[in-house]
Amino acid sequence: MKNKTLVISGATRGIGKAIAERFAKEGINIAFTYNSNEEIANNLAKEWSEKYGIKAKAYKLNILEPETYRDLFKEIDEDFDRVDFFISNAIISGRAVVGGFGPFMRLKPKGLCNIYTATVSAFVVGAQEAAKRMEKIGGGSIISLSSTGNLVYTTNYAGHGANKAAVETMVKYAACELGHKGIRVNAVSGGPIDTDALKAFPNYEEVKAEVEKRSPLSRMGLPQDLAGITYFLCTDEASWITGQTFIVDGGTTFGCKE
Ligand SMILES: NC(=O)c1ccc[n+]([C@@H]2O[C@H](COP(=O)([O-])OP(=O)(O)OC[C@H]3O[C@@H](n4cnc5c(N)ncnc54)[C@H](OP(=O)(O)O)[C@@H]3O)[C@@H](O)[C@H]2O)c1
């Protein structure tokens, strides 16, 4: 895996940061994006380069403008000689999800469209650009983050849940059409993971208590809990795995505890 390159969106914090660091530890070069946290991103690039002896660089990206992925990949081409892996991880929150994050009767087209753009369209354009580079080196692995909020009712999550279902379907289509190029495409679907995104839920404490109750492992997920599976899916050990969604939920979807 050494000297290969991962491109990942939204690696300044939460799940993206844990995934990027997992890959960096293996000697993989990291091209990652930030949106608002430029200083944090540049500090992380410096830290990972020094600690793991890899090349790491941060680039600005707004997933509400997915077409800008094209210029982003051109910039990455200047700095990195190959793209082996692409992980579509970034997610919007705050004002951008108004009308998309909330109860069903308050959903509005603008907020829903923003979540579609950030979740599905951003995956599509990022994966297209990554696939063009992967084809040149004989293949690669593409992953979209998803969430079990499309399987388990989660308060206010209809907009996100519906778009996570959509991106999982898009993953399957991409897998079917890119397999002959040696490119595998999968989704990793997490149960509730303790990150800023979840802490922004108005009912965070309630969600946390419910997760601890439902999970046979009696705890919330941590960002690191999704890092191992994404790394595995990029190794040769996973060379016959494509078009799948992997659920990493601490047992919460089945809800095995009373
Ligand atoms: N947390 C959960 O419970 C959970 C569970 C399952 C799946 N997931 C999925 O895992 C992924 C990561 O979630 P997370 O909880 O780690 O999120 P998070 O902590 O909120 O981090 C979001 C990341 O996305 C970036 N970002 C925010 N707005 C952006 C924009 N407009 N354009 C580009 N990048 C933007 C942020 O960059 P800046 O810091 O620079 O703003 C940050 O790096 C998401 O796809 C999410 O749906 C989360």
The ligand as an SDF file (V2000), in Angstrom:
LIG
                    3D

 48 52  0  0  0  0  0  0  0  0999 V2000
  -21.6490   11.0720   12.6810 N   0  0  0  0  0  0  0  0  0  0  0  0
  -22.4180   10.0470   12.4230 C   0  0  0  0  0  0  0  0  0  0  0  0
  -23.1900    9.5730   13.2840 O   0  0  0  0  0  0  0  0  0  0  0  0
  -22.3560    9.3510   11.0910 C   0  0  0  0  0  0  0  0  0  0  0  0
  -22.8530    8.0550   11.0160 C   0  0  0  0  0  0  0  0  0  0  0  0
  -22.8010    7.3870    9.8060 C   0  0  0  0  0  0  0  0  0  0  0  0
  -22.2830    8.0180    8.7010 C   0  0  0  0  0  0  0  0  0  0  0  0
  -21.8320    9.3030    8.7950 N   0  0  0  0  0  0  0  0  0  0  0  0
  -21.3180    9.9040    7.5670 C   0  0  0  0  0  0  0  0  0  0  0  0
  -19.9000   10.0490    7.6750 O   0  0  0  0  0  0  0  0  0  0  0  0
  -19.4790   11.1840    6.9470 C   0  0  0  0  0  0  0  0  0  0  0  0
  -18.6750   12.1220    7.8550 C   0  0  0  0  0  0  0  0  0  0  0  0
  -19.5050   12.5370    8.9240 O   0  0  0  0  0  0  0  0  0  0  0  0
  -18.9160   13.2370   10.2480 P   0  0  0  0  0  0  0  0  0  0  0  0
  -19.8880   12.9420   11.3270 O   0  0  0  0  0  0  0  0  0  0  0  0
  -17.4880   12.8720   10.4290 O   0  0  0  0  0  0  0  0  0  0  0  0
  -19.0470   14.7820    9.8320 O   0  0  0  0  0  0  0  0  0  0  0  0
  -18.4320   16.0990   10.5350 P   0  0  0  0  0  0  0  0  0  0  0  0
  -17.7480   15.7550   11.8090 O   0  0  0  0  0  0  0  0  0  0  0  0
  -19.5440   17.0990   10.5500 O   0  0  0  0  0  0  0  0  0  0  0  0
  -17.3240   16.5810    9.4710 O   0  0  0  0  0  0  0  0  0  0  0  0
  -17.7630   17.0510    8.2350 C   0  0  0  0  0  0  0  0  0  0  0  0
  -16.5890   17.2280    7.2940 C   0  0  0  0  0  0  0  0  0  0  0  0
  -17.1200   17.7010    6.0490 O   0  0  0  0  0  0  0  0  0  0  0  0
  -16.5430   18.9770    5.7430 C   0  0  0  0  0  0  0  0  0  0  0  0
  -17.5640   19.8550    5.1610 N   0  0  0  0  0  0  0  0  0  0  0  0
  -18.5780   20.5110    5.8010 C   0  0  0  0  0  0  0  0  0  0  0  0
  -19.2920   21.2460    4.9300 N   0  0  0  0  0  0  0  0  0  0  0  0
  -18.7050   21.0800    3.7160 C   0  0  0  0  0  0  0  0  0  0  0  0
  -18.9580   21.5970    2.4210 C   0  0  0  0  0  0  0  0  0  0  0  0
  -19.9690   22.4500    2.1640 N   0  0  0  0  0  0  0  0  0  0  0  0
  -18.1370   21.2190    1.4080 N   0  0  0  0  0  0  0  0  0  0  0  0
  -17.1030   20.3650    1.6120 C   0  0  0  0  0  0  0  0  0  0  0  0
  -16.8110   19.8490    2.8220 N   0  0  0  0  0  0  0  0  0  0  0  0
  -17.6150   20.1940    3.8650 C   0  0  0  0  0  0  0  0  0  0  0  0
  -15.9960   19.5310    7.0360 C   0  0  0  0  0  0  0  0  0  0  0  0
  -14.8960   20.4080    6.7200 O   0  0  0  0  0  0  0  0  0  0  0  0
  -14.5550   21.7190    7.6380 P   0  0  0  0  0  0  0  0  0  0  0  0
  -14.1600   21.1940    8.9990 O   0  0  0  0  0  0  0  0  0  0  0  0
  -13.4360   22.3940    6.9270 O   0  0  0  0  0  0  0  0  0  0  0  0
  -15.7970   22.5430    7.6910 O   0  0  0  0  0  0  0  0  0  0  0  0
  -15.5620   18.2470    7.7580 C   0  0  0  0  0  0  0  0  0  0  0  0
  -14.2810   17.8470    7.3450 O   0  0  0  0  0  0  0  0  0  0  0  0
  -20.7450   11.8210    6.3840 C   0  0  0  0  0  0  0  0  0  0  0  0
  -20.9490   11.3870    5.0740 O   0  0  0  0  0  0  0  0  0  0  0  0
  -21.8330   11.3040    7.3180 C   0  0  0  0  0  0  0  0  0  0  0  0
  -23.0960   11.2920    6.7350 O   0  0  0  0  0  0  0  0  0  0  0  0
  -21.8440    9.9870    9.9840 C   0  0  0  0  0  0  0  0  0  0  0  0
  1  2  1  0
  2  3  2  0
  2  4  1  0
  4  5  1  0
  4 48  2  0
  5  6  2  0
  6  7  1  0
  7  8  2  0
  8  9  1  0
  8 48  1  0
  9 10  1  0
  9 46  1  0
 10 11  1  0
 11 12  1  0
 11 44  1  0
 12 13  1  0
 13 14  1  0
 14 15  2  0
 14 16  1  0
 14 17  1  0
 17 18  1  0
 18 19  2  0
 18 20  1  0
 18 21  1  0
 21 22  1  0
 22 23  1  0
 23 24  1  0
 23 42  1  0
 24 25  1  0
 25 26  1  0
 25 36  1  0
 26 27  1  0
 26 35  1  0
 27 28  2  0
 28 29  1  0
 29 30  1  0
 29 35  2  0
 30 31  1  0
 30 32  2  0
 32 33  1  0
 33 34  2  0
 34 35  1  0
 36 37  1  0
 36 42  1  0
 37 38  1  0
 38 39  2  0
 38 40  1  0
 38 41  1  0
 42 43  1  0
 44 45  1  0
 44 46  1  0
 46 47  1  0
M  CHG  2   8   1  16  -1
M  END
$$$$
